[in-house]
């Protein structure tokens, strides 16, 4: 996560970056957390093939829907079926750090 946050800061100096931000349901209970929050996007970072990435992306989208920011799942080793599932659920997904940085651009 630190490498991704550092890459964001290097490309977009001064951008407000929050890490490990809890997302709560309306009753106050913890729904999920976002790895990195930016003013215009929420990023979930996944290692490995990302077996639970699609369900976590959905939880994040549900919990943070009022914020109106897209959820971007980044994982260099995500499997093709996981990537498809995330896209079908309305999330954005990439294996490329450069593509991630382009998506969250100015």
N, C-alpha and C positions, 0 to 999 in steps of 0.2 A: 504494500500500500504506500509506503514511503517513497518508493521509486516513482510511482505514478503521480503522487502529489508533487514531488520535486520536478517531474517533467512538465506538469501543468504550470507550476510557478516559473520555470525557465522559459516556457513559451509565452505565458501571459503574466508578466510580473505584476504583482500587486493585486491579483485576483483574490477575492475573499474565498478561502478554502477552509471548510470544517471537516474533520475526520471523526469516524465512529459516532455518528449522531443517532441517538435513539429515536424511533418513530413510535408514537403511542396512538392507541385507539381513542375514540371519543370518551370512553369511560376511564382513561388514564392508564390502562394496562399496556405493557410493552407489546408492540406488534412485531417489530423487526428493527434493524438499524441499517443506516446507509454508511458505506465505507467512506465516501467522499461526497460532500454537498457543495455545490457551487450555486451562484445566483440563478443560473439558467438550466442546471441539470443535476441529477443525482446519479452517482456512479457506484455500482457494485463491482468489486474486483473478485475474481474467482481463480483459484489455482486448480490444477488438474483438469479433468474432463467436465467438471461442473454439474455433477448429478443432481444437486438440489438447486441449481442456479435459477431455473425457470420458476419454481414455486417461491423462492425468495424474491425474485424480481416482481412477481405478482403481489406478494405481501407488501413490498415497498411501494408499488404503484397504488395499491388500495389505501395504505396508511397515509400516503403523501399526496393523494389525488388533488386535494384542494390547493396545493401549492402550484399545480399546473406545470410542473417541470418534468421533462422526460426522464425515464430511468434508462441508463446506459449500462449494460453489463459488459465488462472487459475481462477476457481471460485468454491468454495466448494458446492454451491447450484445450479450449472448449470443443466438445464433439459436435458434429454436424446436426445431430438430432436435437441436442440441447439448444443449439443456436436457432434452429427452426422453431422449436417450442417457445422460446423467449419472444421471437418475432411474432408468432401467432397470438401471444398474450398481450401484445402491444408494446413490448420493450424494444429497445435498440440494442444490438449486440455486435461486438467486434473482437477479433483476435489481435488486431494491430494497434499498437500504441499511437502510431502516427495518425491512423484513422480516428481513434478516440479523440486525440487532440484537435483534429479538424472539426469533428462533430460538435465539440463543446466550445468552438471558437467564438470570436466576438460577436 
